[in-house]
């Protein structure tokens, strides 16, 4: 069979050579060289980058120490605090019995795991590791304090549009996976499952790690047992990623009858609704930095997590995994902080518990989102502020005007349109939506044909001006045609009238 | 036109044509039928009766009975013999009996899947039963995908979709895999060569997943006539098969005519161009409003014929009634053409072998082939496009000047008596196998003891562990890589990505008009190439090789382009050797490098070369298996120059004969000669598989060399030319008794 191998290696090397040659043809070597250089100097560059933030690093160190302290404390109370997950107590109990019976060192972790602070959980299905960090509710993560979480729990009930769970009995579970790949295919394995929940007077972050894909079954079994005690699942992009990935694992490991239908709060969706144009990216790490005052230092980017895990699988050295644990842990805390933020939004805390957004568009979009969540009464003050805001763009004004029109609030709609029309006159790339909307209003609502016609004609000028004399084609052409039709109709009506 | 002639009249006229060198009549056949079995559900029976089906043809009956007994079957039937009933009946019966049953239909192309869905849904509607059949392909909208996965009784898809979307996401298809009773593989004969080798591995993965979910589906395959349907089905599915070939469908009389264009230059044996004759014949039929299909071998040829015919009948018929059809047209365009043919709105179609497959275009009256399609099976498939159940049909094969065309038309017995070709696959091609083992490990962890075809794959798995693609723990290999392996594996061709053809004739209205595989693009879409699409000429303004895009602009010029490819071969390893009288035949691994060199501009009207320019594209390297002939004891009096030309001539003959004998596409196997091979310095002819790692074609040539040799000798000997012509050892041989010398060389091997 070694012949098979040899042939394979030869075939492979020829393909690699081919790729190199191709790269040469398209003049890529420069780019490749840069990449290599970057790879070599990666570590020092990183350090350098973080130098100016030495202060921040110290702070983080302090926080980590707090967490360590909490963990130490946990060691003594670990059995007592399993109330939230009764099954867990059962499993843990089983593990300890198992440990006690054969007192060989099979379940004892090698010393290099010590720094990471994990323990072995064993069941009949096998073993895996758990790292538990316990934060007192007084802990502050960015601008929010964990103690705010129990307060907003009720307000978060707004996400449960079907009303399936009694908000007073809500039991939130935060979830974030670190996986070996992208996408939701059957081969993408969650090697680390981060969970967090409130328990007594603490916020517990429980992170599971499989030392090997073979341990996954035990971890999934454990999850199946503990998940159903929670009523809400809180994630970031969990609807399209974390949950489907996890669900695959239940199927693959034969827990096909497992059923748990929590209220799933995927915070990516409201984040996008509110910040899509205000923030450059709606990635959690960006949102937390820009809006929750969270500064990470020494963070291992999530995108590196798979590579670190594969390296660990190859060399067995767990040390770099600590970075992944910490990254995931911060994610869990940020998720909680973000839930607090949205909880305040829904609970009417804008202006009191959380600051009023500075930017006009964010004000408006927060209002629109609240209205969609069934909190129209909370949206109105934001709209009012927006209408007064000096930085509102013509486009966003039209957005609110459109909303007002639907609600029959014509007064403000007309005001906004008029404002938007004025704003367009000074714009480099003028928007003429307001002209059209206003022309419609004058034509159909107040029957002021003359005013309507003037606006329509101005809209045509603006639209036509955009093309700078070029012959318009396709979509632009139909836009122009539509305006032209409107003008013709108005002229006709006027002549008849 | 008042005096429109009928087909029988035209057939009679054709009988007197001097160029017709063989006339073969296929007698009509009465239907052989049996009553619908009692076990068939009443709702199905009623639906069939309402559709005018009172009995089953014998093959349909046998298929139903065998599948009911739990046997895997392969049904071999000619075009339009009601083969779909062979699988639809048992599948619908099973679902009617047990609502939870599921079936997976695999068609080689999306178009066929669409056709099948419409047909199936008609029967289901007649039955009045709630059976859901869906197609699942790239066009399926995300909103209904969920419904397909959960509730589709019959899921209709293609191998590519199975490979890259369904299998890697099998956890979403639990209800299908848990209840899968049948896997239907239609157009089995198309799964050969590289594509077939890939699909065999995809099926291994499919069976693995079925096993995981506890199902063990029965395979129902259908195939056009090939020599080894049972063997192919067994290799492809890994299951024992029962062959069903008692075709009971009726057919009308068919006339199969071989037409050889007249000789215009006797000593050089140069004949009138087949294309010109085809144009003329097609015109005669189309003028009389007889629905005609013209097959041509290349895309370029399709476009050339199309534009000529459109020109010839312009005054009598609208250009819309004669259309082209080939790969590279967009799906919407193809659907429109298919429908036009069925409805009769389109009178004539010029097609590549794309219409060989069971795409439903109804039955036409006349089929004209521009040259021999390359294999017996393929010829019968194309011929099957003409012929209705009642009434006459005419098939005309117009021979080209290539050796094999001439051989076929002059030896009609070879064609009519011979069994069709073997369809070969090599699922054990290392590169293909490795790719699919990766996909398999991604889908489910791989046990050390697990089998994946006949090879012991443990060695490969260990290699993948070293490559850090897999991770091993105890007796199991786990996927341990960031990548999604299926996305890096294309089932269709050696080149992974196609070149997209972008028309930028109209600024601001840039659109994609087609695509082409990378290898063909090297010679057809290089900078300044003239590319023909739907009869319109485009010039390639820029081939962006790196991004796989060719930018073209419409032009109107009086020439086409023809590119040369320089090929160089190096031996890496010799696996087998057999000594011959004057040389040696070997088999092993070679490295082939190919680089396009220049292209010529050739005037359309006269065929003269009006200039050439270099092509700048990167070299392509290929490691593959090859069979080669070393001539160690050539007659020293021959001289190097002469010997070199003789080798070229023999290579030319092999190039035509080998694809016929091993049944593969012409582009799957290549033949090159070298006067001084790198490793020995000896005159050598290489025959290699045009796919990395090889797909077993060269292996076959090595094993059956005597057969290949005999066919080559026969071809040269029977060619009517005096001393070599394009139809045998090519035209560029000086007066030196080349034919005789070629034969001597061959006989010494």
Interface residues (C-beta under 8 A of the other chain):
Chain A: X1 X2 X4 X5 X7 X8 X9 X10 X11 X14 X15 X17 X18 X21 X22 X24 X25 X26 X180 X181 X182 X183 X184 X185 X186 X187 X189 X212 X213 X214 X247 X248 X251 X252 X256 X306 X307 X310 X313 X314 X473 X474
Chain B: X168 X169 X170 X171 X172 X174 X430 X431 X434 X441 X442 X443 X444 X445 X455 X456 X458 X459 X460 X463 X468 X471 X473 X474 X476 X478 X479 X480 X481 X482 X483 X484 X485 X486 X508 X509 X545 X546 X572 X573 X589 X591 X617 X618 X619 X620 X621 X623 X692 X693
